[in-house]
Amino acid sequence: MPNVKTIRYCLACLLLGGVLLGCELVSTAATKPAVVSGYVEEIVSPSGFVVSGARVLCGEDTRLATLQGDETLLKPFKLEMVRVGMHVEVTGQWDGKANEMQAARIVLTESKTNGKTVGSAVIERTPILKETADGWTGIIRADGRNLRIVSASKVEFPAPGKHKQAAPAGAAQPLSSLDQIGPNVLVSYRGREMADGSVKVEWAAFKRNEVSQAEQDMREADKPKIVAPNYAMHKAGVLKMEDPDRVFHIVPDEYLQRRATEIGMALVPAFQKALPDSDPTKIQFRFYVVEEGKKTGLRTSPDGLVLVPAKLVGALENEAQLAAVISIAVAGIEQKAAYRLGARFDLLNGAEAAAAATGAVVPGIDMVVGIFAYRNAKQYLRTLTEQLGRLELEYLLQAGWDMRQAPRAMKLAYGKRRTEAPNDKDEPLLSGYLTGEITNHYTDVDYSKLRVNENDYQKLLAAVGGSRR
């Protein structure tokens, strides 16, 4: 496996509002050339849109850039070409004082591979499928999406005994029974995304969820030693990781810790909580609020530990927002984000990439995935981030929280201020992507039945030394 600190950094990018570093751009500098990259947060008709906190202005000279082979093609840009939640890269002149970008060129950079939507996720609900004379049809809910299986879909399950090694040509077998799939089974898929956010599947493969030795080693390496707080004496607890630099003090407030655990456990998928303790895929989730100076980023470990900085609790406004930032951490652990990132760095070479592109099982990662077909690590990181964002919203809804608080939570927790022009190395805040998902794919939700709990949150704010009243 690669350097553990590298994995932790990339995982932090996933959990800090996804790919963090979204900024409120503040400067008095003169207009200068710049590049801003991020998710569209708002359409400001008729002139432009908001991305990464900056207003993008489009005019007659603005061009849409597309890549055809090795050639970049330019055509007139129209505002209807973008939508909220879409990832874009804008080149133009940035006015720091006005916080505006006059766009010269816009590139739509949605996370697709060769025009196809691909993904891999742990199934969390029982699929609704039926077998017909022409093949399987129905819905698999996974990856925060409805995967639509049609009769033309190629649906496979690895041959017995082949699931731990790269499958030779022809080893995968057509799905023969619904007993082979269900919660706690891995699905990898390729298809086309539809207007409602579902994916019309061309190919899907399933594999039993297992814990490989490499994954178990990663879990064991990050197991902490914990000394519980003394609530009666108001004495902080101590949580010490193997890394000597990773020592955290647990806030000695019993209500705060109990409530963080209640909120966190309500977000854990039902199938995961129902697994017996003897099942190696069972994750023992634990949630602690810790003191960590001015940092607001959650920390996690693959064995189920979620550390919530007290500073983060103080930055938010209600329990729904706290649930939102914890939810993305739960999703990251459930979907093995740290292990997948490690395997991504360790295994991406020609042979394994070729195997993955054909749907073979890649040695070491122990998952049937097409993810290695992605062209670069940044695109993969963003794709994984978007997966966790979709699951964040799904977990919130299932637990009864108002998902509309999620984009606001990401901005409060991880939005930054700076005094320099944006550039193409900046990573976008996930709030725009979440806004797009809510706007486009949750139109039938009755929000009157969902909780925010602003009043109850005052007690948590008091526990970390802050109040918004």
RATAMO-V471798 format. One line per field, one symbol per residue. ss: DSSP state (~ for helix, > for strand, _ for the rest). phi: phi as a letter, one per 40 degrees, with the letter a starting at -180 (. if undefined). psi: psi as a letter, one per 20 degrees, with the letter a starting at -180 (. if undefined). Layout:
ss->???
phi->???
psi->???
//
This chain:
ss->___~~~~~~~~~~~~__>____>>>______>>>>>>>>>>>>>___>>>>__>>>>_____>>>>>>__>>>>>>__~~~_____>>>>>>>>>____>>>>>>>>>____>__>>>>>>>_____>>>>>__>>>>>>>>__>>>>>____>>>>_______________>>___~~~____>>>>>>>>>_____>>>>>>>>>>____~~~~~~~~~___>>>__>____>_>>>>______>>>>___~~~~~~~~~~~~~~__~~~~~___________>>>>>>_______>>____>>>>>~~~~~~___~~~~~~~~~~~~~~~~__~~~~~~~~~~~__~~~~~~~~___>______>__~~~___~~~~~~~~~~~~~~~~~~~~~~__>___~~~~~~~~~~_>>>____________~~~~~~~~~~~_____~~~_>__~~~~~~~~~~______
phi->.cdccccccccdccccggccfcbccbabccdacabbbicccacbccciabafgbccbbbcccbcbbbbgbbcbbadcbcccbacgccbbbbibbbcccfbbccbabbcbccbbfgbcbaaaccbbccbbbcbcchcahbbcaggbccccbdcccbbbdcdgbcbbdccdgccbddbacccbidgbcbbaaabccccgcbcccaabbaccbbccccccccccbccbbbccbcccfbccbbbcccccbbbbcccbccdccccccccccccddccccccccccccbccbbbcbcafccbccbbbcchcbbbcdccdcccbacccccccccccccccccfcccccccdccbcbdccccccccgcccdgcfbcbbcccccaccccdcccdcdccccdcccccccgccccccdccccccbcbbabbccacccbcccdcccdcccccbbcccccccbcbgccccdcccccbgaacb
psi->qrphhgghghhhhghmkcockqqoooqjqrpqqrpppapphppnqjhbrppkiqppppahipqppqpocjpppprppqhiiqrpiqpqpppbppohgilqpophpppolqnqokiqpqrprppiqpqnqqprhiaqqbppoqkjroooprhipopqpqqpiiiirpprpihqqqpiqiiiraqkqppqrpapprhjirpophpqqqqpprorhgghhgghhjprppoqqnhhilpqrpoprhpiimpqppploggggghhgggghiipqhhghiqqhipiippnpqpqpqplcjqjpqqrqijjpopophhggiirirhhhghghhghggghghjlggghgghghhinrgghggghhjjrpppghkqoqjhiiqhrhgggghghghghgghgggggghijqoiiigghghgghjqqqrkrqrriiqpqqihgggggggghjkijpniijqqglgghhhhhghhjkrqj.
//
